[in-house]
Amino acid sequence: MYEERQEGLLEEFGVTMAAYLGEEREMVSTLKLFRGQLGPGSHTVPMFVAFLKQMAMDRPADIQTILDLKRAVALMQMTPATLVQALPLAMDGLQSQPSTLGKLVFVAERAVPAAAEAAQLRSKFPTWSPETVATLQRAMLENIYREMCNEPDADAPENLAILGLTAGEASRLREDVEEKAALAAAAAAAAEAEKREREQLQNAVKKASEYKPRIGKNQGVPTKDAPVDDDEDDEDDDEDDEDDEDESDDAEDEAEAENAEGGEAEDEAENAEGGEAEAAASGGDDDDEEEEEDDEDEDDEDDDSDDDE
């Protein structure tokens, strides 16, 4: 029960100390608080180990973290002997996290170089040889400088000394960064130009697909979806529309006139035929009446002759 409580307090101290790293007043208060809670005895080494592990997980490997670790070492009054004892213990607690181990080695070798070398930190990796670790540490150093080389004080002698870079090495890395940035900018510009050309081509294809040819009566009349280029095209289209409408109206008037003339001719023909038929019919009736009258006259004459006899 006591050991679990102590382990919990140490873990909480590591999280709090790493969170306040760089803020000296809060770091001092944190040290005083947790030393009182942990009770009698020497807790300096386990407290520093808990802090180192949390710092390696939470903070980046950069110049500021290196400087903050130096302040923490001074505040906790870590001696070279206690540092040599604490550093390997922190490494042992991070064996499942190779990248975190790499950050801890990088920061420790620059914040407390003598103790880091004495503790042989590069031999504490579970699967990597010291040669592999050396290659990875060099790559980490160059990447860190590439990320900060555009900062105003990147080439300050004190910063280069903290990182362990010479002025010539820093210059070579900066030129490499600038060259890659120029290539990236050129590639981005080419991609943007290609994108604009592609969009222009797509717009041209779209306009061509929306355009409909002018045919027959509707010639010169733009479709609803057809693009209109300018006002002059609109005026030309309106004039074409008016001409087409006038031609259509003239054609309709001519057709109506022809229909009217044809109707009148048909009516006259029908009337003429009807008159002749009526005349013929009336002529036939008159002949019948005359024949009847002649027959009656003959009968009268016969009757008179009979009376005379």
Secondary structure, DSSP 8 states (H G I E B T S, - for coil): -HHHHHHHHHHHHHHHHHHTTT-HHHHHHHHHHHHHHH-SS--HHHHHHHHHHHHHHHS-SSHHHHHHHHHHHHHTT--HHHHHHHHHHHHHTTTT-HHHHHHHHHHHHHHSHHHHHHTTGGG--SS--HHHHHHHHHHHHHHHHHHHTTSTTTT-HHHHHHHT--HHHHHHHHHHHHHHHHHHHHHHHHHHHHHHHHHHHHHHHHHHHH-----GGGTT---SSS----HHHHHHHHHHHHHHHHHHHHHHHHHHHHHHHHHHHHHHHHHHHHHHHHHHHHHHHHHHHHHHHHHHHHHHHHHHHHHH-
